[in-house]
Amino acid sequence: MKLSEAVDKNGAYDVYGASGLIGKIDFFHQGEPYVAIVKDGVGIGRTMLLKKTPL
């Protein structure tokens, strides 16, 4: 599945890319807050503290 096929603006859950929030999806579960680290591209090394997404 391509990212463009999965991401829309009406989903309940945030999707992040190297530049930050890039859209929403309607399927995802992350039970605890977490740290995301950009590993490539222009934002390399950038960190984001992201919220949990309960079911």
Biopython code that builds the backbone (N, CA, C, O; Angstrom):
import numpy as np
from Bio.PDB.StructureBuilder import StructureBuilder

atoms = [
    (1, "MET", "N", (0.837, -1.172, 0.000)),
    (1, "MET", "CA", (0.000, 0.000, 0.000)),
    (1, "MET", "C", (0.885, 1.239, 0.000)),
    (1, "MET", "O", (1.829, 1.334, 0.784)),
    (2, "LYS", "N", (0.585, 2.166, -0.863)),
    (2, "LYS", "CA", (1.309, 3.434, -0.900)),
    (2, "LYS", "C", (0.812, 4.348, 0.213)),
    (2, "LYS", "O", (-0.352, 4.289, 0.610)),
    (3, "LEU", "N", (1.708, 5.191, 0.710)),
    (3, "LEU", "CA", (1.329, 6.155, 1.737)),
    (3, "LEU", "C", (0.158, 7.003, 1.268)),
    (3, "LEU", "O", (-0.758, 7.277, 2.044)),
    (4, "SER", "N", (0.174, 7.420, 0.012)),
    (4, "SER", "CA", (-0.898, 8.276, -0.512)),
    (4, "SER", "C", (-2.251, 7.565, -0.527)),
    (4, "SER", "O", (-3.290, 8.225, -0.505)),
    (5, "GLU", "N", (-2.258, 6.227, -0.564)),
    (5, "GLU", "CA", (-3.508, 5.473, -0.532)),
    (5, "GLU", "C", (-4.038, 5.308, 0.891)),
    (5, "GLU", "O", (-5.239, 5.123, 1.086)),
    (6, "ALA", "N", (-3.159, 5.372, 1.879)),
    (6, "ALA", "CA", (-3.547, 5.138, 3.272)),
    (6, "ALA", "C", (-3.924, 6.414, 4.004)),
    (6, "ALA", "O", (-4.801, 6.394, 4.868)),
    (7, "VAL", "N", (-3.281, 7.514, 3.676)),
    (7, "VAL", "CA", (-3.445, 8.757, 4.435)),
    (7, "VAL", "C", (-4.571, 9.597, 3.852)),
    (7, "VAL", "O", (-4.646, 9.812, 2.642)),
    (8, "ASP", "N", (-5.447, 10.068, 4.738)),
    (8, "ASP", "CA", (-6.468, 11.030, 4.333)),
    (8, "ASP", "C", (-6.615, 12.063, 5.442)),
    (8, "ASP", "O", (-5.884, 12.004, 6.431)),
    (9, "LYS", "N", (-7.497, 12.964, 5.309)),
    (9, "LYS", "CA", (-7.670, 14.028, 6.303)),
    (9, "LYS", "C", (-8.748, 13.700, 7.324)),
    (9, "LYS", "O", (-8.957, 14.476, 8.256)),
    (10, "ASN", "N", (-9.440, 12.570, 7.176)),
    (10, "ASN", "CA", (-10.573, 12.263, 8.039)),
    (10, "ASN", "C", (-10.319, 11.151, 9.041)),
    (10, "ASN", "O", (-11.206, 10.832, 9.833)),
    (11, "GLY", "N", (-9.140, 10.553, 9.033)),
    (11, "GLY", "CA", (-8.854, 9.479, 9.971)),
    (11, "GLY", "C", (-8.733, 9.983, 11.399)),
    (11, "GLY", "O", (-8.649, 11.186, 11.646)),
    (12, "ALA", "N", (-8.726, 9.049, 12.328)),
    (12, "ALA", "CA", (-8.655, 9.397, 13.749)),
    (12, "ALA", "C", (-7.222, 9.534, 14.252)),
    (12, "ALA", "O", (-6.996, 10.094, 15.325)),
    (13, "TYR", "N", (-6.250, 9.028, 13.489)),
    (13, "TYR", "CA", (-4.877, 8.951, 13.978)),
    (13, "TYR", "C", (-3.912, 9.738, 13.102)),
    (13, "TYR", "O", (-3.989, 9.699, 11.874)),
    (14, "ASP", "N", (-3.006, 10.451, 13.757)),
    (14, "ASP", "CA", (-2.020, 11.271, 13.050)),
    (14, "ASP", "C", (-0.947, 10.413, 12.388)),
    (14, "ASP", "O", (-0.558, 9.372, 12.918)),
    (15, "VAL", "N", (-0.476, 10.855, 11.232)),
    (15, "VAL", "CA", (0.652, 10.242, 10.528)),
    (15, "VAL", "C", (1.728, 11.307, 10.405)),
    (15, "VAL", "O", (1.462, 12.418, 9.947)),
    (16, "TYR", "N", (2.944, 10.966, 10.815)),
    (16, "TYR", "CA", (4.050, 11.913, 10.795)),
    (16, "TYR", "C", (5.091, 11.498, 9.771)),
    (16, "TYR", "O", (5.383, 10.313, 9.614)),
    (17, "GLY", "N", (5.645, 12.473, 9.079)),
    (17, "GLY", "CA", (6.772, 12.289, 8.189)),
    (17, "GLY", "C", (7.929, 13.124, 8.698)),
    (17, "GLY", "O", (7.870, 13.661, 9.804)),
    (18, "ALA", "N", (8.969, 13.235, 7.910)),
    (18, "ALA", "CA", (10.164, 13.976, 8.320)),
    (18, "ALA", "C", (9.865, 15.433, 8.650)),
    (18, "ALA", "O", (10.544, 16.032, 9.484)),
    (19, "SER", "N", (8.862, 16.003, 8.007)),
    (19, "SER", "CA", (8.547, 17.414, 8.233)),
    (19, "SER", "C", (7.480, 17.632, 9.305)),
    (19, "SER", "O", (7.110, 18.772, 9.586)),
    (20, "GLY", "N", (6.986, 16.553, 9.904)),
    (20, "GLY", "CA", (5.949, 16.668, 10.927)),
    (20, "GLY", "C", (4.670, 15.975, 10.483)),
    (20, "GLY", "O", (4.720, 15.009, 9.721)),
    (21, "LEU", "N", (3.531, 16.456, 10.948)),
    (21, "LEU", "CA", (2.238, 15.860, 10.630)),
    (21, "LEU", "C", (1.967, 15.954, 9.132)),
    (21, "LEU", "O", (2.033, 17.036, 8.549)),
    (22, "ILE", "N", (1.654, 14.787, 8.499)),
    (22, "ILE", "CA", (1.397, 14.783, 7.057)),
    (22, "ILE", "C", (-0.009, 14.325, 6.696)),
    (22, "ILE", "O", (-0.399, 14.398, 5.531)),
    (23, "GLY", "N", (-0.771, 13.856, 7.669)),
    (23, "GLY", "CA", (-2.133, 13.424, 7.385)),
    (23, "GLY", "C", (-2.706, 12.605, 8.516)),
    (23, "GLY", "O", (-2.212, 12.644, 9.643)),
    (24, "LYS", "N", (-3.752, 11.861, 8.205)),
    (24, "LYS", "CA", (-4.461, 11.030, 9.182)),
    (24, "LYS", "C", (-4.724, 9.661, 8.573)),
    (24, "LYS", "O", (-4.801, 9.526, 7.352)),
    (25, "ILE", "N", (-4.864, 8.639, 9.425)),
    (25, "ILE", "CA", (-5.304, 7.318, 8.994)),
    (25, "ILE", "C", (-6.419, 6.866, 9.931)),
    (25, "ILE", "O", (-6.615, 7.449, 10.997)),
    (26, "ASP", "N", (-7.146, 5.831, 9.531)),
    (26, "ASP", "CA", (-8.221, 5.340, 10.383)),
    (26, "ASP", "C", (-7.909, 3.975, 10.988)),
    (26, "ASP", "O", (-8.810, 3.308, 11.498)),
    (27, "PHE", "N", (-6.646, 3.550, 10.939)),
    (27, "PHE", "CA", (-6.251, 2.270, 11.523)),
    (27, "PHE", "C", (-4.873, 2.404, 12.154)),
    (27, "PHE", "O", (-3.883, 2.569, 11.441)),
    (28, "PHE", "N", (-4.794, 2.338, 13.461)),
    (28, "PHE", "CA", (-3.503, 2.415, 14.151)),
    (28, "PHE", "C", (-3.738, 2.314, 15.640)),
    (28, "PHE", "O", (-4.758, 2.785, 16.144)),
    (29, "HIS", "N", (-2.803, 1.702, 16.349)),
    (29, "HIS", "CA", (-2.873, 1.645, 17.807)),
    (29, "HIS", "C", (-1.468, 1.774, 18.369)),
    (29, "HIS", "O", (-0.586, 0.990, 18.019)),
    (30, "GLN", "N", (-1.255, 2.734, 19.221)),
    (30, "GLN", "CA", (-0.001, 2.912, 19.965)),
    (30, "GLN", "C", (-0.420, 3.171, 21.395)),
    (30, "GLN", "O", (-0.940, 4.244, 21.700)),
    (31, "GLY", "N", (-0.202, 2.206, 22.282)),
    (31, "GLY", "CA", (-0.730, 2.254, 23.638)),
    (31, "GLY", "C", (-0.059, 3.213, 24.592)),
    (31, "GLY", "O", (-0.620, 3.511, 25.647)),
    (32, "GLU", "N", (1.114, 3.705, 24.267)),
    (32, "GLU", "CA", (1.856, 4.602, 25.148)),
    (32, "GLU", "C", (2.425, 5.769, 24.342)),
    (32, "GLU", "O", (2.639, 5.637, 23.136)),
    (33, "PRO", "N", (2.672, 6.908, 24.991)),
    (33, "PRO", "CA", (3.380, 7.994, 24.302)),
    (33, "PRO", "C", (4.745, 7.479, 23.829)),
    (33, "PRO", "O", (5.302, 6.563, 24.433)),
    (34, "TYR", "N", (5.276, 8.055, 22.767)),
    (34, "TYR", "CA", (6.553, 7.571, 22.240)),
    (34, "TYR", "C", (7.336, 8.700, 21.592)),
    (34, "TYR", "O", (6.793, 9.759, 21.278)),
    (35, "VAL", "N", (8.612, 8.452, 21.402)),
    (35, "VAL", "CA", (9.500, 9.404, 20.741)),
    (35, "VAL", "C", (9.785, 8.886, 19.339)),
    (35, "VAL", "O", (10.207, 7.741, 19.172)),
    (36, "ALA", "N", (9.558, 9.719, 18.334)),
    (36, "ALA", "CA", (9.896, 9.390, 16.953)),
    (36, "ALA", "C", (11.142, 10.182, 16.576)),
    (36, "ALA", "O", (11.268, 11.361, 16.906)),
    (37, "ILE", "N", (12.062, 9.513, 15.877)),
    (37, "ILE", "CA", (13.304, 10.155, 15.447)),
    (37, "ILE", "C", (13.394, 10.048, 13.932)),
    (37, "ILE", "O", (13.343, 8.947, 13.383)),
    (38, "VAL", "N", (13.526, 11.180, 13.255)),
    (38, "VAL", "CA", (13.667, 11.194, 11.801)),
    (38, "VAL", "C", (15.041, 10.642, 11.456)),
    (38, "VAL", "O", (16.053, 11.118, 11.971)),
    (39, "LYS", "N", (15.079, 9.627, 10.575)),
    (39, "LYS", "CA", (16.343, 8.957, 10.289)),
    (39, "LYS", "C", (16.945, 9.295, 8.935)),
    (39, "LYS", "O", (18.052, 8.853, 8.627)),
    (40, "ASP", "N", (16.242, 10.064, 8.128)),
    (40, "ASP", "CA", (16.817, 10.453, 6.838)),
    (40, "ASP", "C", (16.152, 11.729, 6.332)),
    (40, "ASP", "O", (15.207, 12.235, 6.936)),
    (41, "GLY", "N", (16.652, 12.226, 5.238)),
    (41, "GLY", "CA", (16.073, 13.418, 4.636)),
    (41, "GLY", "C", (16.477, 14.702, 5.342)),
    (41, "GLY", "O", (17.388, 14.720, 6.168)),
    (42, "VAL", "N", (15.784, 15.765, 5.000)),
    (42, "VAL", "CA", (16.140, 17.087, 5.494)),
    (42, "VAL", "C", (15.960, 17.216, 7.004)),
    (42, "VAL", "O", (16.614, 18.053, 7.626)),
    (43, "GLY", "N", (15.089, 16.411, 7.606)),
    (43, "GLY", "CA", (14.839, 16.508, 9.042)),
    (43, "GLY", "C", (15.655, 15.557, 9.885)),
    (43, "GLY", "O", (15.332, 15.344, 11.054)),
    (44, "ILE", "N", (16.707, 14.978, 9.325)),
    (44, "ILE", "CA", (17.482, 13.954, 10.032)),
    (44, "ILE", "C", (17.875, 14.410, 11.437)),
    (44, "ILE", "O", (18.373, 15.518, 11.637)),
    (45, "GLY", "N", (17.638, 13.527, 12.395)),
    (45, "GLY", "CA", (17.964, 13.820, 13.779)),
    (45, "GLY", "C", (16.862, 14.519, 14.556)),
    (45, "GLY", "O", (16.937, 14.613, 15.781)),
    (46, "ARG", "N", (15.850, 15.006, 13.872)),
    (46, "ARG", "CA", (14.731, 15.680, 14.543)),
    (46, "ARG", "C", (13.964, 14.665, 15.385)),
    (46, "ARG", "O", (13.748, 13.533, 14.952)),
    (47, "THR", "N", (13.555, 15.067, 16.578)),
    (47, "THR", "CA", (12.769, 14.189, 17.442)),
    (47, "THR", "C", (11.401, 14.806, 17.700)),
    (47, "THR", "O", (11.236, 16.026, 17.697)),
    (48, "MET", "N", (10.424, 13.930, 17.925)),
    (48, "MET", "CA", (9.064, 14.368, 18.230)),
    (48, "MET", "C", (8.524, 13.490, 19.347)),
    (48, "MET", "O", (8.634, 12.267, 19.262)),
    (49, "LEU", "N", (7.947, 14.069, 20.387)),
    (49, "LEU", "CA", (7.258, 13.323, 21.429)),
    (49, "LEU", "C", (5.798, 13.237, 21.011)),
    (49, "LEU", "O", (5.112, 14.253, 20.902)),
    (50, "LEU", "N", (5.326, 12.009, 20.777)),
    (50, "LEU", "CA", (3.988, 11.806, 20.232)),
    (50, "LEU", "C", (3.087, 11.114, 21.245)),
    (50, "LEU", "O", (3.553, 10.316, 22.059)),
    (51, "LYS", "N", (1.807, 11.421, 21.192)),
    (51, "LYS", "CA", (0.846, 10.910, 22.163)),
    (51, "LYS", "C", (0.434, 9.473, 21.862)),
    (51, "LYS", "O", (0.589, 8.991, 20.739)),
    (52, "LYS", "N", (-0.092, 8.798, 22.878)),
    (52, "LYS", "CA", (-0.622, 7.460, 22.661)),
    (52, "LYS", "C", (-1.918, 7.551, 21.876)),
    (52, "LYS", "O", (-2.573, 8.593, 21.870)),
    (53, "THR", "N", (-2.286, 6.470, 21.217)),
    (53, "THR", "CA", (-3.515, 6.420, 20.437)),
    (53, "THR", "C", (-4.291, 5.179, 20.854)),
    (53, "THR", "O", (-4.149, 4.129, 20.227)),
    (54, "PRO", "N", (-5.109, 5.276, 21.900)),
    (54, "PRO", "CA", (-5.834, 4.102, 22.389)),
    (54, "PRO", "C", (-6.872, 3.617, 21.388)),
    (54, "PRO", "O", (-7.298, 4.358, 20.502)),
    (55, "LEU", "N", (-7.271, 2.355, 21.547)),
    (55, "LEU", "CA", (-8.295, 1.776, 20.669)),
    (55, "LEU", "C", (-9.624, 2.441, 20.872)),
    (55, "LEU", "O", (-10.602, 2.081, 20.217)),
]
sb = StructureBuilder()
sb.init_structure("model")
sb.init_model(0)
sb.init_chain("A")
sb.init_seg("    ")
for serial, (resi, resn, name, xyz) in enumerate(atoms, 1):
    if name == "N":
        sb.init_residue(resn, " ", resi, " ")
    sb.init_atom(name, np.array(xyz, "f"), 0.0, 1.0, " ", f" {name:<3s}", serial, name[0])
structure = sb.get_structure()
